[in-house]
């Protein structure tokens, strides 16, 4: 039963992240700006996503043992 709350949280967080990305893209498109993804954006994205993925994988493995 504890896993269901975790799944709901992950789904809810994923929806909020997707809405934030869509909002930023919409704001940039309204202003007519070009959407770029350079080295700095890649570095920041990796620095945020990699620890999240490691944490989720660790939690999944630990809950199965």
CHARMM internal coordinates of N, CA and C (Angstrom, degrees):
IC EDIT
DIST 1 N 1 CA 1.4511
DIST 1 CA 1 C 1.5318
ANGL 1 N 1 CA 1 C 111.19
DIST 1 C 2 N 1.3163
ANGL 1 CA 1 C 2 N 117.41
DIHE 1 N 1 CA 1 C 2 N -29.11
DIST 2 N 2 CA 1.4677
ANGL 1 C 2 N 2 CA 120.46
DIHE 1 CA 1 C 2 N 2 CA 179.64
DIST 2 CA 2 C 1.5230
ANGL 2 N 2 CA 2 C 111.49
DIHE 1 C 2 N 2 CA 2 C -66.63
DIST 2 C 3 N 1.3246
ANGL 2 CA 2 C 3 N 117.18
DIHE 2 N 2 CA 2 C 3 N -29.60
DIST 3 N 3 CA 1.4561
ANGL 2 C 3 N 3 CA 120.22
DIHE 2 CA 2 C 3 N 3 CA -178.26
DIST 3 CA 3 C 1.5241
ANGL 3 N 3 CA 3 C 111.98
DIHE 2 C 3 N 3 CA 3 C -68.86
DIST 3 C 4 N 1.3221
ANGL 3 CA 3 C 4 N 117.42
DIHE 3 N 3 CA 3 C 4 N -30.62
DIST 4 N 4 CA 1.4675
ANGL 3 C 4 N 4 CA 119.47
DIHE 3 CA 3 C 4 N 4 CA -178.39
DIST 4 CA 4 C 1.5260
ANGL 4 N 4 CA 4 C 111.45
DIHE 3 C 4 N 4 CA 4 C -64.91
DIST 4 C 5 N 1.3171
ANGL 4 CA 4 C 5 N 117.31
DIHE 4 N 4 CA 4 C 5 N -37.86
DIST 5 N 5 CA 1.4683
ANGL 4 C 5 N 5 CA 120.29
DIHE 4 CA 4 C 5 N 5 CA 177.32
DIST 5 CA 5 C 1.5306
ANGL 5 N 5 CA 5 C 110.37
DIHE 4 C 5 N 5 CA 5 C -65.82
DIST 5 C 6 N 1.3155
ANGL 5 CA 5 C 6 N 116.50
DIHE 5 N 5 CA 5 C 6 N -37.53
DIST 6 N 6 CA 1.4580
ANGL 5 C 6 N 6 CA 121.46
DIHE 5 CA 5 C 6 N 6 CA 179.01
DIST 6 CA 6 C 1.5306
ANGL 6 N 6 CA 6 C 110.03
DIHE 5 C 6 N 6 CA 6 C -65.44
DIST 6 C 7 N 1.3138
ANGL 6 CA 6 C 7 N 117.03
DIHE 6 N 6 CA 6 C 7 N -42.63
DIST 7 N 7 CA 1.4676
ANGL 6 C 7 N 7 CA 121.59
DIHE 6 CA 6 C 7 N 7 CA 179.84
DIST 7 CA 7 C 1.5272
ANGL 7 N 7 CA 7 C 110.55
DIHE 6 C 7 N 7 CA 7 C -64.77
DIST 7 C 8 N 1.3263
ANGL 7 CA 7 C 8 N 116.61
DIHE 7 N 7 CA 7 C 8 N -42.96
DIST 8 N 8 CA 1.4653
ANGL 7 C 8 N 8 CA 120.45
DIHE 7 CA 7 C 8 N 8 CA 178.68
DIST 8 CA 8 C 1.5212
ANGL 8 N 8 CA 8 C 109.96
DIHE 7 C 8 N 8 CA 8 C -62.07
DIST 8 C 9 N 1.3201
ANGL 8 CA 8 C 9 N 118.04
DIHE 8 N 8 CA 8 C 9 N -42.09
DIST 9 N 9 CA 1.4598
ANGL 8 C 9 N 9 CA 121.99
DIHE 8 CA 8 C 9 N 9 CA 178.82
DIST 9 CA 9 C 1.5263
ANGL 9 N 9 CA 9 C 110.86
DIHE 8 C 9 N 9 CA 9 C -62.02
DIST 9 C 10 N 1.3200
ANGL 9 CA 9 C 10 N 117.78
DIHE 9 N 9 CA 9 C 10 N -44.85
DIST 10 N 10 CA 1.4661
ANGL 9 C 10 N 10 CA 121.51
DIHE 9 CA 9 C 10 N 10 CA -178.92
DIST 10 CA 10 C 1.5296
ANGL 10 N 10 CA 10 C 110.18
DIHE 9 C 10 N 10 CA 10 C -64.49
DIST 10 C 11 N 1.3258
ANGL 10 CA 10 C 11 N 117.10
DIHE 10 N 10 CA 10 C 11 N -42.54
DIST 11 N 11 CA 1.4639
ANGL 10 C 11 N 11 CA 119.97
DIHE 10 CA 10 C 11 N 11 CA 178.84
DIST 11 CA 11 C 1.5242
ANGL 11 N 11 CA 11 C 110.74
DIHE 10 C 11 N 11 CA 11 C -63.86
DIST 11 C 12 N 1.3212
ANGL 11 CA 11 C 12 N 116.64
DIHE 11 N 11 CA 11 C 12 N -44.46
DIST 12 N 12 CA 1.4613
ANGL 11 C 12 N 12 CA 121.17
DIHE 11 CA 11 C 12 N 12 CA 179.25
DIST 12 CA 12 C 1.5312
ANGL 12 N 12 CA 12 C 110.86
DIHE 11 C 12 N 12 CA 12 C -61.79
DIST 12 C 13 N 1.3205
ANGL 12 CA 12 C 13 N 117.03
DIHE 12 N 12 CA 12 C 13 N -43.93
DIST 13 N 13 CA 1.4696
ANGL 12 C 13 N 13 CA 120.97
DIHE 12 CA 12 C 13 N 13 CA 179.35
DIST 13 CA 13 C 1.5286
ANGL 13 N 13 CA 13 C 110.71
DIHE 12 C 13 N 13 CA 13 C -65.23
DIST 13 C 14 N 1.3118
ANGL 13 CA 13 C 14 N 117.48
DIHE 13 N 13 CA 13 C 14 N -39.31
DIST 14 N 14 CA 1.4650
ANGL 13 C 14 N 14 CA 120.94
DIHE 13 CA 13 C 14 N 14 CA 179.47
DIST 14 CA 14 C 1.5286
ANGL 14 N 14 CA 14 C 111.09
DIHE 13 C 14 N 14 CA 14 C -63.99
DIST 14 C 15 N 1.3293
ANGL 14 CA 14 C 15 N 116.31
DIHE 14 N 14 CA 14 C 15 N -41.05
DIST 15 N 15 CA 1.4613
ANGL 14 C 15 N 15 CA 119.78
DIHE 14 CA 14 C 15 N 15 CA 177.69
DIST 15 CA 15 C 1.5227
ANGL 15 N 15 CA 15 C 110.66
DIHE 14 C 15 N 15 CA 15 C -61.74
DIST 15 C 16 N 1.3307
ANGL 15 CA 15 C 16 N 118.02
DIHE 15 N 15 CA 15 C 16 N -42.35
DIST 16 N 16 CA 1.4642
ANGL 15 C 16 N 16 CA 121.31
DIHE 15 CA 15 C 16 N 16 CA 179.51
DIST 16 CA 16 C 1.5231
ANGL 16 N 16 CA 16 C 111.57
DIHE 15 C 16 N 16 CA 16 C -65.67
DIST 16 C 17 N 1.3163
ANGL 16 CA 16 C 17 N 117.76
DIHE 16 N 16 CA 16 C 17 N -38.31
DIST 17 N 17 CA 1.4722
ANGL 16 C 17 N 17 CA 120.52
DIHE 16 CA 16 C 17 N 17 CA 178.26
DIST 17 CA 17 C 1.5242
ANGL 17 N 17 CA 17 C 110.06
DIHE 16 C 17 N 17 CA 17 C -65.56
DIST 17 C 18 N 1.3290
ANGL 17 CA 17 C 18 N 116.63
DIHE 17 N 17 CA 17 C 18 N -43.20
DIST 18 N 18 CA 1.4706
ANGL 17 C 18 N 18 CA 119.65
DIHE 17 CA 17 C 18 N 18 CA 178.90
DIST 18 CA 18 C 1.5276
ANGL 18 N 18 CA 18 C 111.49
DIHE 17 C 18 N 18 CA 18 C -64.40
DIST 18 C 19 N 1.3305
ANGL 18 CA 18 C 19 N 117.16
DIHE 18 N 18 CA 18 C 19 N -38.75
DIST 19 N 19 CA 1.4685
ANGL 18 C 19 N 19 CA 119.93
DIHE 18 CA 18 C 19 N 19 CA 177.45
DIST 19 CA 19 C 1.5225
ANGL 19 N 19 CA 19 C 110.85
DIHE 18 C 19 N 19 CA 19 C -65.68
DIST 19 C 20 N 1.3174
ANGL 19 CA 19 C 20 N 118.27
DIHE 19 N 19 CA 19 C 20 N -37.59
DIST 20 N 20 CA 1.4625
ANGL 19 C 20 N 20 CA 121.43
DIHE 19 CA 19 C 20 N 20 CA 178.93
DIST 20 CA 20 C 1.5249
ANGL 20 N 20 CA 20 C 110.70
DIHE 19 C 20 N 20 CA 20 C -65.76
DIST 20 C 21 N 1.3157
ANGL 20 CA 20 C 21 N 116.93
DIHE 20 N 20 CA 20 C 21 N -43.75
DIST 21 N 21 CA 1.4634
ANGL 20 C 21 N 21 CA 120.81
DIHE 20 CA 20 C 21 N 21 CA 178.86
DIST 21 CA 21 C 1.5287
ANGL 21 N 21 CA 21 C 110.15
DIHE 20 C 21 N 21 CA 21 C -63.30
DIST 21 C 22 N 1.3252
ANGL 21 CA 21 C 22 N 116.69
DIHE 21 N 21 CA 21 C 22 N -44.56
DIST 22 N 22 CA 1.4640
ANGL 21 C 22 N 22 CA 120.08
DIHE 21 CA 21 C 22 N 22 CA 178.77
DIST 22 CA 22 C 1.5240
ANGL 22 N 22 CA 22 C 111.06
DIHE 21 C 22 N 22 CA 22 C -62.97
DIST 22 C 23 N 1.3195
ANGL 22 CA 22 C 23 N 117.72
DIHE 22 N 22 CA 22 C 23 N -37.75
DIST 23 N 23 CA 1.4618
ANGL 22 C 23 N 23 CA 121.53
DIHE 22 CA 22 C 23 N 23 CA 178.21
DIST 23 CA 23 C 1.5143
ANGL 23 N 23 CA 23 C 112.58
DIHE 22 C 23 N 23 CA 23 C -64.67
DIST 23 C 24 N 1.3154
ANGL 23 CA 23 C 24 N 116.78
DIHE 23 N 23 CA 23 C 24 N -43.80
DIST 24 N 24 CA 1.4705
ANGL 23 C 24 N 24 CA 120.49
DIHE 23 CA 23 C 24 N 24 CA 178.98
DIST 24 CA 24 C 1.5249
ANGL 24 N 24 CA 24 C 110.37
DIHE 23 C 24 N 24 CA 24 C -64.69
DIST 24 C 25 N 1.3198
ANGL 24 CA 24 C 25 N 116.33
DIHE 24 N 24 CA 24 C 25 N -42.89
DIST 25 N 25 CA 1.4721
ANGL 24 C 25 N 25 CA 119.49
DIHE 24 CA 24 C 25 N 25 CA 178.58
DIST 25 CA 25 C 1.5257
ANGL 25 N 25 CA 25 C 110.44
DIHE 24 C 25 N 25 CA 25 C -63.27
DIST 25 C 26 N 1.3390
ANGL 25 CA 25 C 26 N 116.94
DIHE 25 N 25 CA 25 C 26 N -41.66
DIST 26 N 26 CA 1.4658
ANGL 25 C 26 N 26 CA 120.29
DIHE 25 CA 25 C 26 N 26 CA 179.57
DIST 26 CA 26 C 1.5260
ANGL 26 N 26 CA 26 C 110.94
DIHE 25 C 26 N 26 CA 26 C -63.11
DIST 26 C 27 N 1.3193
ANGL 26 CA 26 C 27 N 117.28
DIHE 26 N 26 CA 26 C 27 N -42.40
DIST 27 N 27 CA 1.4690
ANGL 26 C 27 N 27 CA 120.71
DIHE 26 CA 26 C 27 N 27 CA 179.56
DIST 27 CA 27 C 1.5253
ANGL 27 N 27 CA 27 C 110.74
DIHE 26 C 27 N 27 CA 27 C -64.00
DIST 27 C 28 N 1.3293
ANGL 27 CA 27 C 28 N 117.01
DIHE 27 N 27 CA 27 C 28 N -42.34
DIST 28 N 28 CA 1.4617
ANGL 27 C 28 N 28 CA 119.62
DIHE 27 CA 27 C 28 N 28 CA 179.35
DIST 28 CA 28 C 1.5284
ANGL 28 N 28 CA 28 C 111.27
DIHE 27 C 28 N 28 CA 28 C -67.02
DIST 28 C 29 N 1.3153
ANGL 28 CA 28 C 29 N 117.56
DIHE 28 N 28 CA 28 C 29 N -37.75
DIST 29 N 29 CA 1.4699
ANGL 28 C 29 N 29 CA 120.28
DIHE 28 CA 28 C 29 N 29 CA -179.95
DIST 29 CA 29 C 1.5276
ANGL 29 N 29 CA 29 C 111.51
DIHE 28 C 29 N 29 CA 29 C -69.95
DIST 29 C 30 N 1.3328
ANGL 29 CA 29 C 30 N 118.29
DIHE 29 N 29 CA 29 C 30 N -34.73
DIST 30 N 30 CA 1.4654
ANGL 29 C 30 N 30 CA 121.04
DIHE 29 CA 29 C 30 N 30 CA 178.66
DIST 30 CA 30 C 1.5270
ANGL 30 N 30 CA 30 C 110.15
DIHE 29 C 30 N 30 CA 30 C -63.24
DIST 30 C 31 N 1.3286
ANGL 30 CA 30 C 31 N 116.39
DIHE 30 N 30 CA 30 C 31 N -40.88
DIST 31 N 31 CA 1.4659
ANGL 30 C 31 N 31 CA 120.64
DIHE 30 CA 30 C 31 N 31 CA 179.80
DIST 31 CA 31 C 1.5203
ANGL 31 N 31 CA 31 C 112.64
DIHE 30 C 31 N 31 CA 31 C -76.51
DIST 31 C 32 N 1.3213
ANGL 31 CA 31 C 32 N 117.58
DIHE 31 N 31 CA 31 C 32 N -8.12
DIST 32 N 32 CA 1.4572
ANGL 31 C 32 N 32 CA 120.81
DIHE 31 CA 31 C 32 N 32 CA -179.79
DIST 32 CA 32 C 1.5130
ANGL 32 N 32 CA 32 C 113.59
DIHE 31 C 32 N 32 CA 32 C 79.58
DIST 32 C 33 N 1.3259
ANGL 32 CA 32 C 33 N 117.46
DIHE 32 N 32 CA 32 C 33 N 16.21
DIST 33 N 33 CA 1.4591
ANGL 32 C 33 N 33 CA 120.80
DIHE 32 CA 32 C 33 N 33 CA -179.47
DIST 33 CA 33 C 1.5218
ANGL 33 N 33 CA 33 C 110.41
DIHE 32 C 33 N 33 CA 33 C -81.85
DIST 33 C 34 N 1.3170
ANGL 33 CA 33 C 34 N 115.05
DIHE 33 N 33 CA 33 C 34 N 150.66
DIST 34 N 34 CA 1.4551
ANGL 33 C 34 N 34 CA 121.07
DIHE 33 CA 33 C 34 N 34 CA 177.07
DIST 34 CA 34 C 1.5277
ANGL 34 N 34 CA 34 C 108.51
DIHE 33 C 34 N 34 CA 34 C -81.29
DIST 34 C 35 N 1.3152
ANGL 34 CA 34 C 35 N 116.55
DIHE 34 N 34 CA 34 C 35 N 137.57
DIST 35 N 35 CA 1.4666
ANGL 34 C 35 N 35 CA 120.77
DIHE 34 CA 34 C 35 N 35 CA 179.56
DIST 35 CA 35 C 1.5220
ANGL 35 N 35 CA 35 C 108.07
DIHE 34 C 35 N 35 CA 35 C -89.89
DIST 35 C 36 N 1.3349
ANGL 35 CA 35 C 36 N 116.03
DIHE 35 N 35 CA 35 C 36 N 117.26
DIST 36 N 36 CA 1.4615
ANGL 35 C 36 N 36 CA 122.26
DIHE 35 CA 35 C 36 N 36 CA -178.94
DIST 36 CA 36 C 1.5243
ANGL 36 N 36 CA 36 C 109.19
DIHE 35 C 36 N 36 CA 36 C -118.15
DIST 36 C 37 N 1.3050
ANGL 36 CA 36 C 37 N 115.20
DIHE 36 N 36 CA 36 C 37 N 151.23
DIST 37 N 37 CA 1.4625
ANGL 36 C 37 N 37 CA 121.33
DIHE 36 CA 36 C 37 N 37 CA 177.03
DIST 37 CA 37 C 1.5194
ANGL 37 N 37 CA 37 C 106.84
DIHE 36 C 37 N 37 CA 37 C -133.76
DIST 37 C 38 N 1.3368
ANGL 37 CA 37 C 38 N 116.58
DIHE 37 N 37 CA 37 C 38 N 91.10
DIST 38 N 38 CA 1.4584
ANGL 37 C 38 N 38 CA 121.61
DIHE 37 CA 37 C 38 N 38 CA -175.11
DIST 38 CA 38 C 1.5164
ANGL 38 N 38 CA 38 C 112.95
DIHE 37 C 38 N 38 CA 38 C -92.66
DIST 38 C 39 N 1.3287
ANGL 38 CA 38 C 39 N 114.59
DIHE 38 N 38 CA 38 C 39 N -164.72
DIST 39 N 39 CA 1.4613
ANGL 38 C 39 N 39 CA 120.79
DIHE 38 CA 38 C 39 N 39 CA -179.19
DIST 39 CA 39 C 1.5250
ANGL 39 N 39 CA 39 C 111.78
DIHE 38 C 39 N 39 CA 39 C -63.54
DIST 39 C 40 N 1.3235
ANGL 39 CA 39 C 40 N 117.01
DIHE 39 N 39 CA 39 C 40 N -39.99
DIST 40 N 40 CA 1.4685
ANGL 39 C 40 N 40 CA 120.46
DIHE 39 CA 39 C 40 N 40 CA -178.83
DIST 40 CA 40 C 1.5204
ANGL 40 N 40 CA 40 C 110.58
DIHE 39 C 40 N 40 CA 40 C -65.71
DIST 40 C 41 N 1.3144
ANGL 40 CA 40 C 41 N 117.53
DIHE 40 N 40 CA 40 C 41 N -43.34
DIST 41 N 41 CA 1.4588
ANGL 40 C 41 N 41 CA 121.06
DIHE 40 CA 40 C 41 N 41 CA 177.75
DIST 41 CA 41 C 1.5137
ANGL 41 N 41 CA 41 C 111.87
DIHE 40 C 41 N 41 CA 41 C -62.22
DIST 41 C 42 N 1.3317
ANGL 41 CA 41 C 42 N 115.98
DIHE 41 N 41 CA 41 C 42 N -40.90
DIST 42 N 42 CA 1.4589
ANGL 41 C 42 N 42 CA 120.26
DIHE 41 CA 41 C 42 N 42 CA 178.00
DIST 42 CA 42 C 1.5288
ANGL 42 N 42 CA 42 C 111.12
DIHE 41 C 42 N 42 CA 42 C -64.02
DIST 42 C 43 N 1.3265
ANGL 42 CA 42 C 43 N 117.02
DIHE 42 N 42 CA 42 C 43 N -43.15
DIST 43 N 43 CA 1.4640
ANGL 42 C 43 N 43 CA 121.46
DIHE 42 CA 42 C 43 N 43 CA 179.68
DIST 43 CA 43 C 1.5228
ANGL 43 N 43 CA 43 C 111.14
DIHE 42 C 43 N 43 CA 43 C -62.20
DIST 43 C 44 N 1.3108
ANGL 43 CA 43 C 44 N 116.55
DIHE 43 N 43 CA 43 C 44 N -44.28
DIST 44 N 44 CA 1.4622
ANGL 43 C 44 N 44 CA 120.35
DIHE 43 CA 43 C 44 N 44 CA -179.61
DIST 44 CA 44 C 1.5254
ANGL 44 N 44 CA 44 C 110.41
DIHE 43 C 44 N 44 CA 44 C -66.82
DIST 44 C 45 N 1.3198
ANGL 44 CA 44 C 45 N 116.64
DIHE 44 N 44 CA 44 C 45 N -42.14
DIST 45 N 45 CA 1.4592
ANGL 44 C 45 N 45 CA 120.27
DIHE 44 CA 44 C 45 N 45 CA 179.36
DIST 45 CA 45 C 1.5262
ANGL 45 N 45 CA 45 C 111.46
DIHE 44 C 45 N 45 CA 45 C -62.16
DIST 45 C 46 N 1.3134
ANGL 45 CA 45 C 46 N 116.47
DIHE 45 N 45 CA 45 C 46 N -45.06
DIST 46 N 46 CA 1.4670
ANGL 45 C 46 N 46 CA 120.29
DIHE 45 CA 45 C 46 N 46 CA 179.20
DIST 46 CA 46 C 1.5261
ANGL 46 N 46 CA 46 C 110.58
DIHE 45 C 46 N 46 CA 46 C -64.42
DIST 46 C 47 N 1.3198
ANGL 46 CA 46 C 47 N 116.92
DIHE 46 N 46 CA 46 C 47 N -40.19
DIST 47 N 47 CA 1.4662
ANGL 46 C 47 N 47 CA 120.61
DIHE 46 CA 46 C 47 N 47 CA -179.38
DIST 47 CA 47 C 1.5305
ANGL 47 N 47 CA 47 C 112.07
DIHE 46 C 47 N 47 CA 47 C -65.73
DIST 47 C 48 N 1.3064
ANGL 47 CA 47 C 48 N 117.79
DIHE 47 N 47 CA 47 C 48 N -24.85
DIST 48 N 48 CA 1.4625
ANGL 47 C 48 N 48 CA 120.92
DIHE 47 CA 47 C 48 N 48 CA 178.91
DIST 48 CA 48 C 1.5284
ANGL 48 N 48 CA 48 C 110.90
DIHE 47 C 48 N 48 CA 48 C -90.66
DIST 48 C 49 N 1.3220
ANGL 48 CA 48 C 49 N 117.59
DIHE 48 N 48 CA 48 C 49 N -44.68
DIST 49 N 49 CA 1.4638
ANGL 48 C 49 N 49 CA 120.90
DIHE 48 CA 48 C 49 N 49 CA -172.28
DIST 49 CA 49 C 1.5213
ANGL 49 N 49 CA 49 C 112.93
DIHE 48 C 49 N 49 CA 49 C -77.39
DIST 49 C 50 N 1.3188
ANGL 49 CA 49 C 50 N 118.98
DIHE 49 N 49 CA 49 C 50 N -39.23
DIST 50 N 50 CA 1.4643
ANGL 49 C 50 N 50 CA 120.78
DIHE 49 CA 49 C 50 N 50 CA -177.37
DIST 50 CA 50 C 1.5340
ANGL 50 N 50 CA 50 C 112.34
DIHE 49 C 50 N 50 CA 50 C -60.85
DIST 50 C 51 N 1.3353
ANGL 50 CA 50 C 51 N 120.46
DIHE 50 N 50 CA 50 C 51 N -48.56
DIST 51 N 51 CA 1.4714
ANGL 50 C 51 N 51 CA 118.39
DIHE 50 CA 50 C 51 N 51 CA 177.36
DIST 51 CA 51 C 1.5276
ANGL 51 N 51 CA 51 C 113.03
DIHE 50 C 51 N 51 CA 51 C -62.97
DIST 51 C 52 N 1.3337
ANGL 51 CA 51 C 52 N 117.18
DIHE 51 N 51 CA 51 C 52 N -34.78
DIST 52 N 52 CA 1.4677
ANGL 51 C 52 N 52 CA 119.80
DIHE 51 CA 51 C 52 N 52 CA 177.26
DIST 52 CA 52 C 1.5212
ANGL 52 N 52 CA 52 C 110.54
DIHE 51 C 52 N 52 CA 52 C -63.73
DIST 52 C 53 N 1.3220
ANGL 52 CA 52 C 53 N 117.48
DIHE 52 N 52 CA 52 C 53 N -44.54
DIST 53 N 53 CA 1.4553
ANGL 52 C 53 N 53 CA 121.13
DIHE 52 CA 52 C 53 N 53 CA -179.73
DIST 53 CA 53 C 1.5267
ANGL 53 N 53 CA 53 C 111.38
DIHE 52 C 53 N 53 CA 53 C -65.96
DIST 53 C 54 N 1.3239
ANGL 53 CA 53 C 54 N 117.15
DIHE 53 N 53 CA 53 C 54 N -41.17
DIST 54 N 54 CA 1.4698
ANGL 53 C 54 N 54 CA 120.43
DIHE 53 CA 53 C 54 N 54 CA 178.08
DIST 54 CA 54 C 1.5240
ANGL 54 N 54 CA 54 C 110.15
DIHE 53 C 54 N 54 CA 54 C -61.86
DIST 54 C 55 N 1.3197
ANGL 54 CA 54 C 55 N 116.79
DIHE 54 N 54 CA 54 C 55 N -43.24
DIST 55 N 55 CA 1.4621
ANGL 54 C 55 N 55 CA 121.13
DIHE 54 CA 54 C 55 N 55 CA 179.26
DIST 55 CA 55 C 1.5209
ANGL 55 N 55 CA 55 C 111.52
DIHE 54 C 55 N 55 CA 55 C -63.32
DIST 55 C 56 N 1.3244
ANGL 55 CA 55 C 56 N 117.23
DIHE 55 N 55 CA 55 C 56 N -44.42
DIST 56 N 56 CA 1.4630
ANGL 55 C 56 N 56 CA 120.27
DIHE 55 CA 55 C 56 N 56 CA 179.53
DIST 56 CA 56 C 1.5230
ANGL 56 N 56 CA 56 C 111.86
DIHE 55 C 56 N 56 CA 56 C -65.87
DIST 56 C 57 N 1.3190
ANGL 56 CA 56 C 57 N 117.38
DIHE 56 N 56 CA 56 C 57 N -40.77
DIST 57 N 57 CA 1.4652
ANGL 56 C 57 N 57 CA 120.44
DIHE 56 CA 56 C 57 N 57 CA 177.93
DIST 57 CA 57 C 1.5235
ANGL 57 N 57 CA 57 C 110.48
DIHE 56 C 57 N 57 CA 57 C -64.99
DIST 57 C 58 N 1.3211
ANGL 57 CA 57 C 58 N 117.06
DIHE 57 N 57 CA 57 C 58 N -42.94
DIST 58 N 58 CA 1.4692
ANGL 57 C 58 N 58 CA 121.05
DIHE 57 CA 57 C 58 N 58 CA 177.89
DIST 58 CA 58 C 1.5282
ANGL 58 N 58 CA 58 C 110.99
DIHE 57 C 58 N 58 CA 58 C -61.27
DIST 58 C 59 N 1.3379
ANGL 58 CA 58 C 59 N 116.87
DIHE 58 N 58 CA 58 C 59 N -44.56
DIST 59 N 59 CA 1.4685
ANGL 58 C 59 N 59 CA 120.34
DIHE 58 CA 58 C 59 N 59 CA 179.98
DIST 59 CA 59 C 1.5228
ANGL 59 N 59 CA 59 C 110.95
DIHE 58 C 59 N 59 CA 59 C -64.33
DIST 59 C 60 N 1.3273
ANGL 59 CA 59 C 60 N 117.11
DIHE 59 N 59 CA 59 C 60 N -37.11
DIST 60 N 60 CA 1.4657
ANGL 59 C 60 N 60 CA 120.51
DIHE 59 CA 59 C 60 N 60 CA 179.12
DIST 60 CA 60 C 1.5173
ANGL 60 N 60 CA 60 C 110.78
DIHE 59 C 60 N 60 CA 60 C -67.41
DIST 60 C 61 N 1.3159
ANGL 60 CA 60 C 61 N 116.87
DIHE 60 N 60 CA 60 C 61 N -45.31
DIST 61 N 61 CA 1.4634
ANGL 60 C 61 N 61 CA 120.70
DIHE 60 CA 60 C 61 N 61 CA -179.95
DIST 61 CA 61 C 1.5173
ANGL 61 N 61 CA 61 C 110.86
DIHE 60 C 61 N 61 CA 61 C -65.47
DIST 61 C 62 N 1.3150
ANGL 61 CA 61 C 62 N 117.14
DIHE 61 N 61 CA 61 C 62 N -43.34
DIST 62 N 62 CA 1.4614
ANGL 61 C 62 N 62 CA 120.84
DIHE 61 CA 61 C 62 N 62 CA -178.59
DIST 62 CA 62 C 1.5299
ANGL 62 N 62 CA 62 C 111.40
DIHE 61 C 62 N 62 CA 62 C -65.49
DIST 62 C 63 N 1.3279
ANGL 62 CA 62 C 63 N 118.22
DIHE 62 N 62 CA 62 C 63 N -36.28
DIST 63 N 63 CA 1.4608
ANGL 62 C 63 N 63 CA 120.22
DIHE 62 CA 62 C 63 N 63 CA -178.87
DIST 63 CA 63 C 1.5214
ANGL 63 N 63 CA 63 C 111.25
DIHE 62 C 63 N 63 CA 63 C -72.06
DIST 63 C 64 N 1.3248
ANGL 63 CA 63 C 64 N 117.31
DIHE 63 N 63 CA 63 C 64 N -24.08
DIST 64 N 64 CA 1.4716
ANGL 63 C 64 N 64 CA 120.84
DIHE 63 CA 63 C 64 N 64 CA -179.64
DIST 64 CA 64 C 1.5259
ANGL 64 N 64 CA 64 C 112.50
DIHE 63 C 64 N 64 CA 64 C -83.36
DIST 64 C 65 N 1.3113
ANGL 64 CA 64 C 65 N 118.04
DIHE 64 N 64 CA 64 C 65 N -19.93
DIST 65 N 65 CA 1.4825
ANGL 64 C 65 N 65 CA 120.12
DIHE 64 CA 64 C 65 N 65 CA -177.47
DIST 65 CA 65 C 1.4950
ANGL 65 N 65 CA 65 C 112.63
DIHE 64 C 65 N 65 CA 65 C -86.46
END
COOR INIT
IC SEED 1 N 1 CA 1 C
IC BUILD
